[in-house]
Amino acid sequence: MSQSVDIVIGGAGIAGLALALGLADAGMSVHVVERGARPKLPDTDSGLAGWDARVSALTAASTSLLDHLGVWDDIAQVRVGPYQQMSVWDAEGTGHINFSAAQLGASTLGHIVENRLIINALLAGVDRRKRITVSWDDGVSAVDVADGAVNATLASGAKIEASLLVGADGGRSTIRELVSLPVRAWSYNQHAIVGTVELEASHEDTCYQAFLSTGPLALLPLADKALCSIVWSLDNDIWENLMSASDDDFVAQMNRALGPNCPEVLAVGPRAAFPLHQCHAVDYIARRVALVGDAAHAIHPLAGQGINLGLKDVAALAGELEQAWSSAIDVGSSEALKRFQRVRKTDNLAMMAAMEGFKRGFGSVNPAVRVLRNLGLNWVNQAGWLRDWFARQAVS
């Protein structure tokens, strides 16, 4: 079976589906190919086990994009956790930074949203658009680029001809490998444990983050004032013991790590873990191919910026392709893709460098580095203009 569309997107995650919606709204026909099955409707039970272990801290720019795509209301009507404050500290020192939405003249700093709710809302948007087709339980297995088109062969044997192929298929992108786009990658030698915890008191719409020498620990406020999602990054030589610990022991160790800077944790729900690595494609584009999201760049989750960078990719690529489309320019041409790469590589590299600096600085056990980072945190917190500048970078 063979068909022809304007755009093929590999990957039905948040970035891939959001891009499909944007391009369809601009008038393009889109075929999304996903190796996995279509997700089932999410269970939104209010108990600890009823929350997705994977959440995203969406910035104003990300929620604005989702609203533009017509899906934000679908998410907000279920449950979102707006946060008004951030509290960050060195758990092995005295350094800290606190900032709030009020200091920035904003209504919120962002929203904590379960990933499965974002996916579900995006899929509902896909179902409402006639220009989008999705192939589940399939995947791109071969790519042939010609002068006027790119031909994708699927694992099912189907063939799709398009003007452009987009890889939105994650950090281990098959599409990136098929078109031989090289990457710079390394492991952090850490795993992140994620889950949901119940607090002794309200989280007060605050994101809490403690930096430990073994990795950062973040508590992200959910819609329920007594619940937070956790992301605890731990060195490879200790994460397994903590992952296999009893719930009571896990909670006790978490409270010791957090100290007195946030409400006490009372209970933890089901836990999951995944390895942490950094990966950056040397180029985001090839002939009639572009990468977005984790296929182009994967970073440490310590600032929760991964999905926001991916959605910025989506907005930038959709904007360039829409402009080319409206000007009758080939959307797969280098003219349509080069500016997308230039803009997004600059922003992504800056964020990746910052995250690497934080990771190395707070992971150091050197006494001199520890003193300097605590002095630096306190100085930034006391210098209002500089603290506000850092806050704006975190939520933009």
C-alpha positions in Angstrom: 0.0 0.0 0.0 1.3 3.4 -0.9 0.0 6.9 -0.1 1.1 10.5 -0.5 0.9 13.3 2.2 2.6 16.6 2.8 4.3 15.6 6.1 5.2 12.3 7.8 5.9 12.4 11.6 7.6 9.6 13.4 6.4 9.5 17.0 3.1 10.1 18.6 4.4 11.7 21.8 3.7 15.2 23.0 6.0 16.9 20.4 4.9 14.7 17.5 1.1 15.1 18.1 1.4 18.9 18.8 3.3 19.4 15.6 0.7 17.3 13.7 -2.1 19.6 15.0 -0.3 22.8 14.1 0.5 21.6 10.5 -3.0 20.3 9.9 -4.4 23.6 11.0 -2.2 25.3 8.5 -3.7 23.1 5.7 -1.2 20.4 5.4 -2.0 16.6 5.3 -0.1 14.7 8.0 0.6 11.0 8.7 1.8 10.2 12.2 3.5 6.8 12.7 3.9 5.3 16.2 5.5 2.0 17.2 3.3 1.6 20.2 -0.4 1.1 20.7 -2.8 4.0 21.1 -2.8 4.9 24.8 -6.0 4.0 26.8 -8.0 6.8 28.5 -6.1 7.7 31.6 -7.3 6.7 35.1 -7.7 9.9 37.1 -8.4 8.3 40.5 -7.6 10.7 43.4 -5.5 8.2 45.3 -1.7 8.0 45.2 -1.9 5.3 42.5 -4.2 7.3 40.3 -1.7 9.9 39.2 0.8 9.5 36.3 4.4 9.1 37.6 5.6 11.2 34.7 4.6 14.9 34.8 5.8 18.1 33.0 6.3 21.6 34.4 4.7 23.5 31.5 5.8 27.2 31.1 3.5 30.0 29.9 4.9 29.5 26.4 4.0 25.8 26.4 0.5 26.3 27.7 0.0 29.1 25.2 0.9 26.8 22.4 -1.4 24.1 23.7 -4.2 26.7 23.9 -3.5 27.8 20.4 -3.9 24.2 19.3 -7.2 24.0 21.0 -6.3 21.4 23.7 -5.4 23.3 26.8 -9.0 23.5 28.0 -9.4 19.8 27.7 -6.4 19.4 30.1 -7.3 22.1 32.5 -10.9 20.7 32.9 -9.4 17.4 34.2 -6.7 18.6 36.6 -3.6 20.8 36.5 -1.3 22.0 39.3 -0.5 25.7 38.9 2.5 26.8 40.9 3.1 30.2 42.3 6.5 29.8 43.9 9.8 28.0 43.6 12.1 27.2 46.5 15.6 25.8 45.6 18.4 25.1 48.1 21.7 23.3 48.6 20.8 20.4 51.0 24.4 20.2 52.1 24.9 23.9 52.8 23.1 27.1 53.5 22.5 28.5 49.9 19.0 29.0 48.7 16.9 30.9 46.1 13.2 31.6 46.5 11.0 33.4 43.9 7.4 33.8 43.1 5.0 34.7 40.4 4.0 37.9 42.2 7.6 39.1 42.0 7.5 38.7 38.3 4.0 40.3 37.9 2.7 37.0 36.6 -0.4 35.0 37.6 1.5 31.7 37.8 5.1 30.4 37.2 3.7 27.5 35.3 1.6 24.3 35.6 2.4 20.8 36.6 0.5 18.4 34.3 0.5 14.6 34.0 2.0 13.6 30.7 -0.8 11.1 29.9 -3.3 13.9 30.3 -1.4 16.0 27.7 -1.2 13.1 25.3 -5.0 12.3 25.8 -5.9 15.9 25.0 -3.7 16.0 21.9 -5.2 12.7 20.7 -8.7 14.2 21.1 -7.5 17.1 19.0 -6.1 14.7 16.4 -9.5 12.9 16.2 -11.2 16.2 15.4 -8.9 16.9 12.4 -9.6 15.3 9.1 -6.1 16.0 7.7 -4.3 13.8 10.2 -3.9 10.0 10.0 -2.2 8.0 12.7 -0.7 4.5 12.2 -0.4 2.7 15.6 1.8 -0.4 16.3 4.0 0.5 13.3 7.2 2.5 12.7 9.4 3.9 10.0 11.9 1.2 9.0 13.5 2.7 5.9 13.9 6.2 4.4 14.7 7.0 0.8 15.2 10.7 0.0 14.8 11.8 -3.6 15.0 15.3 -5.2 11.3 16.1 -4.8 10.2 13.8 -2.0 11.1 11.6 0.9 9.8 8.0 0.9 9.2 6.3 4.2 8.7 2.5 4.4 6.9 1.3 7.5 7.5 -1.9 9.4 4.0 -3.0 8.2 5.3 -2.7 4.6 3.2 0.4 3.8 5.0 3.2 1.9 4.4 6.9 2.4 5.7 9.7 0.1 5.9 13.2 1.6 7.7 16.5 1.2 9.1 16.2 4.7 9.8 13.5 7.4 10.0 14.7 11.0 11.6 12.6 13.7 9.7 13.1 17.0 10.5 9.6 18.1 12.5 10.2 21.3 16.0 10.1 22.5 16.7 6.8 20.8 15.3 8.1 17.5 15.1 5.5 14.7 14.6 8.2 12.2 17.7 10.0 13.3 19.7 6.8 12.9 18.1 5.9 9.5 19.3 9.3 8.0 22.7 9.1 9.7 22.4 12.3 11.8 25.3 12.1 14.3 24.9 12.9 18.0 27.0 13.9 20.9 25.8 11.8 23.9 27.0 10.7 27.3 25.5 9.1 30.4 25.1 11.0 33.7 25.6 7.7 35.5 22.3 8.4 37.3 18.7 7.2 37.3 15.7 9.2 38.2 13.0 7.8 40.5 9.6 9.2 39.8 6.3 8.8 41.6 3.6 10.6 43.7 3.9 11.5 47.4 1.4 12.6 50.0 2.5 15.5 52.2 1.7 16.3 55.9 0.6 19.8 54.9 -0.3 21.7 51.8 2.4 22.2 49.2 1.2 25.8 48.9 1.5 25.8 45.1 5.3 25.6 45.5 7.9 23.7 43.5 10.6 22.4 45.9 14.1 21.4 44.8 17.0 20.2 46.9 20.4 19.8 45.4 22.4 16.9 46.9 25.8 15.6 46.0 24.1 12.4 44.7 21.7 14.3 42.5 18.7 16.8 42.8 15.4 15.9 44.4 12.3 17.8 43.2 8.8 17.9 44.5 6.3 19.3 42.0 2.8 20.4 43.2 -0.1 18.6 41.8 -3.8 19.7 41.6 -4.4 18.0 45.0 -2.9 20.4 47.6 -1.6 17.4 49.6 0.1 15.6 46.7 3.4 16.2 44.8 5.1 14.4 42.0 8.7 13.6 42.7 11.8 13.4 40.5 14.8 12.1 42.5 18.0 11.8 40.5 20.5 9.4 42.1 23.9 8.1 41.2 24.0 4.6 39.7 25.6 3.1 42.7 22.8 4.0 45.1 19.5 4.3 43.1 18.7 0.5 43.1 18.8 0.3 46.9 16.4 3.2 47.2 14.2 2.0 44.5 13.8 -1.4 46.2 13.4 0.0 49.7 10.1 -0.4 51.5 7.7 2.6 51.2 8.3 3.5 54.8 12.1 3.4 54.4 11.9 5.4 51.1 9.8 8.1 52.8 12.2 8.3 55.7 15.2 8.7 53.5 13.4 11.3 51.4 12.5 13.4 54.5 16.1 13.2 55.6 17.3 14.4 52.2 14.8 17.3 52.1 15.4 18.6 55.6 13.1 21.3 57.1 12.7 23.3 53.9 9.4 21.8 52.8 6.4 19.9 54.2 7.0 16.4 55.6 6.3 13.5 53.2 3.9 11.0 54.7 3.4 8.3 52.0 4.6 7.4 48.5 2.7 5.7 45.6 4.0 3.4 42.9 7.6 4.3 41.8 9.3 4.0 38.5 12.9 4.7 37.4 14.7 5.6 34.2 18.4 6.2 33.2 19.6 9.8 32.7 21.7 10.9 29.8 22.4 13.9 27.6 22.1 13.6 23.9 22.3 16.4 21.2 22.1 15.9 17.5 25.0 17.7 15.7 22.4 18.8 13.1 18.6 18.9 13.4 18.0 18.7 9.7 19.1 16.6 6.7 17.6 16.4 3.2 13.9 16.5 3.7 14.2 15.5 7.3 13.9 17.4 10.6 14.2 16.4 14.3 12.2 17.8 17.2 12.0 17.2 20.9 14.2 14.4 22.5 15.1 13.1 19.0 17.1 16.3 18.7 18.1 16.9 22.3 17.7 15.2 25.6 18.8 16.9 28.8 18.9 16.3 32.6 15.5 16.7 34.2 16.7 18.8 37.1 15.0 22.0 35.7 12.1 20.2 34.1 12.7 22.0 30.8 12.8 19.0 28.4 9.2 19.1 27.2 9.2 22.9 27.1 12.3 22.8 24.8 10.5 20.2 22.7 7.3 22.4 22.4 9.5 25.4 21.4 10.9 23.2 18.6 7.3 22.4 17.5 6.3 26.1 17.5 9.4 27.1 15.5 9.2 24.3 12.9 5.4 24.8 12.5 6.0 28.5 12.0 8.6 28.0 9.3 6.6 25.3 7.5 3.4 27.4 7.6 5.3 30.4 6.2 6.7 28.3 3.4 3.3 26.6 2.7 1.5 30.0 2.5 4.2 31.2 0.1 4.0 28.1 -2.1 7.6 27.1 -1.1 8.5 23.4 -0.8 8.1 22.6 2.9 10.8 20.0 2.6 13.4 22.4 1.1 16.5 23.5 2.9 15.1 27.0 2.7 12.2 26.1 4.9 14.4 24.2 7.4 17.6 26.1 7.9 16.2 28.9 10.0 14.4 26.4 12.3 17.7 24.7 13.0 19.6 28.0 13.6 17.0 29.3 16.0 16.5 26.2 18.0 20.1 25.0 18.2 21.1 28.3 19.8 18.4 28.1 22.5 18.8 24.4 23.2 22.6 24.5 23.5 22.3 27.4 25.9 19.9 25.5 28.1 22.0 22.3 27.9 25.1 24.2 28.9 23.3 25.7 31.9 22.0 22.3 33.0 25.4 20.7 32.7 26.9 23.5 34.8 24.3 23.0 37.5 24.8 19.2 37.4 28.6 19.5 37.8 28.5 22.3 40.3 26.0 20.7 42.7 27.4 17.2 42.2 30.9 18.3 43.4 32.1 17.3 46.9 35.0 19.7 46.7 34.7 21.9 49.8 35.8 25.0 47.9 33.1 24.4 45.2 30.5 23.8 48.0 31.3 27.2 49.6 31.3 29.1 46.3 27.9 27.6 45.2 26.3 28.4 48.5 27.6 32.0 48.5 26.5 32.3 44.9 22.9 31.0 45.6 22.5 33.4 48.5 23.9 36.4 46.5 21.5 35.7 43.7 18.6 35.4 46.1 19.5 38.8 47.8 20.1 40.6 44.5 16.4 41.0 43.5 17.0 41.9 39.9 19.3 38.9 39.3 17.0 36.5 41.1 14.1 37.7 38.9 16.2 37.3 35.8 16.9 33.7 36.7 13.2 33.2 37.5 12.2 34.4 34.1 14.7 32.0 32.4 13.1 29.1 34.3 9.5 29.9 33.3 9.9 31.4 29.8 
